[in-house]
């Protein structure tokens, strides 16, 4: 059987390409919403940790104790999430934590979001810590308290600095979602596996899935490149 015949047999006959199309939709949904969850978690964790690093020595009383407790919890979260495989976290979320849920996209979104949040937290923390101390002092001189200084001065600058890294995190997350099939979620990789089970041909479905991932990664990498160039130009 020629490559053309194998292509038609695997993708055209019985509209098997729809397995990849439907899987692609699920993959993009999980990736996008997981990144949103990850950014929310990451920003909160990064603010707590950077606030602890910058201010804990000068604090006293119950406020210092609360901040130290929150920082300890964040460190435990980062250690556990970054120290265990994402596929294990996904299976724990599906088979243990959210065992009663029938929404697999929701389960995958939360699992990948929590995983991404640990890495986004360090990205944001590095961005916050990179801001010159004079920016904090400038905020205080304008009459801002610490929260207002973070909200109006520090976070916007840090976000701009880490935006390219966040875009790269999106690309990494896109590829990590390929393990969603472990919880029977019909993502892109699972779509290729379904085709393989129908045609008993592993080569063409797997190559098709790999090509789609490659095109997506190249496209988003191109967008990241444009974003980085515009950010560099805006700084001139």
DAHU-V14535 format. One record per backbone hydrogen bond with DSSP energy under -1.0 kcal/mol. CO is the residue of the C=O (numbers start at 1). NH is the residue of the N-H. E is the energy in kcal/mol with one decimal. If there is no record, write none. Layout:
CO|NH|E  CO|NH|E
//
This chain:
2|6|-2.5  3|7|-2.6  4|8|-2.4  5|9|-2.6  6|10|-2.5  7|11|-2.6  8|13|-2.8  11|17|-2.0  12|15|-1.9  13|16|-1.4  15|18|-1.7  16|19|-1.7  17|21|-2.2  18|22|-3.0  19|23|-1.8  20|24|-2.6  21|25|-1.9  22|26|-1.9  23|27|-2.5  24|28|-2.4  25|29|-2.1  26|30|-2.6  27|31|-2.4  28|32|-2.5  29|33|-2.5  30|34|-2.3  31|35|-1.9  32|36|-1.9  33|37|-2.4  34|38|-2.8  35|39|-2.7  36|40|-2.2  37|41|-2.5  38|42|-3.0  39|43|-2.7  40|44|-1.9  41|45|-2.6  42|46|-2.7  43|47|-2.5  44|48|-2.2  45|49|-2.6  46|50|-2.8  47|51|-2.4  48|52|-2.2  49|53|-2.4  50|54|-2.1  51|55|-2.3  52|56|-1.9  55|58|-1.1  61|65|-1.4  62|66|-2.6  63|67|-2.2  64|68|-2.2  65|69|-2.2  66|70|-2.6  67|71|-2.4  68|72|-2.1  69|73|-2.4  70|74|-2.2  71|75|-2.2  72|76|-2.2  73|77|-2.5  74|78|-2.6  75|79|-2.5  76|80|-2.7  77|81|-2.5  78|82|-2.3  79|83|-1.0  85|89|-1.9  86|90|-2.4  87|91|-2.0  88|92|-2.4  89|93|-2.3  90|94|-2.0  91|95|-3.2  92|96|-1.9  92|97|-2.3  93|98|-2.9  98|101|-1.6  102|104|-1.1  103|107|-2.0  104|108|-2.7  105|109|-2.6  106|110|-2.4  107|111|-2.4  108|112|-2.9  109|113|-2.3  110|114|-2.6  111|115|-1.8  112|116|-3.0  113|117|-2.4  114|118|-1.0  116|120|-2.9  117|121|-2.2  118|122|-1.1  119|123|-1.8  120|124|-3.0  121|125|-2.6  122|126|-2.2  123|127|-1.7  124|128|-2.8  125|129|-2.8  126|130|-1.2  128|131|-1.2  132|135|-1.9  133|137|-1.9  134|138|-2.3  135|139|-1.8  136|140|-2.1  137|141|-2.2  138|142|-1.2  139|144|-2.3  140|143|-1.5  145|149|-2.5  146|150|-2.3  147|151|-2.5  148|152|-2.7  149|153|-1.9  149|154|-2.2  150|155|-2.9  153|157|-1.0  154|158|-2.9  155|159|-3.0  156|160|-1.7  157|161|-1.9  158|162|-2.1  162|166|-2.4  163|167|-2.2  164|168|-2.0  165|169|-1.9  166|170|-1.8  167|171|-1.4  168|172|-2.3  169|173|-2.7  170|174|-2.1  171|175|-1.5  172|176|-2.0  173|177|-1.7  175|178|-1.4  176|179|-1.5  177|180|-2.0  179|182|-2.0  180|183|-2.0  180|185|-1.4  181|184|-1.8  185|187|-2.1  187|191|-2.2  188|192|-1.8  189|193|-1.8  190|194|-2.3  191|195|-1.9  192|196|-2.1  193|197|-1.9  194|198|-1.2  195|199|-2.4  196|200|-2.2  202|206|-1.8  203|207|-2.5  204|208|-2.5  205|209|-2.3  206|210|-2.6  207|211|-2.6  208|212|-2.1  209|213|-2.4  210|214|-2.5  211|215|-2.6  212|216|-2.4  213|217|-2.7  214|218|-2.6  215|219|-2.4  216|220|-2.7  217|221|-2.6  218|222|-2.0  219|223|-1.9  220|224|-2.3  221|225|-2.2  222|226|-2.0  223|227|-2.5  224|228|-2.6  225|229|-2.1  226|230|-2.3  227|231|-2.2  228|232|-2.2  229|233|-2.3  230|234|-2.1  233|236|-1.1
//
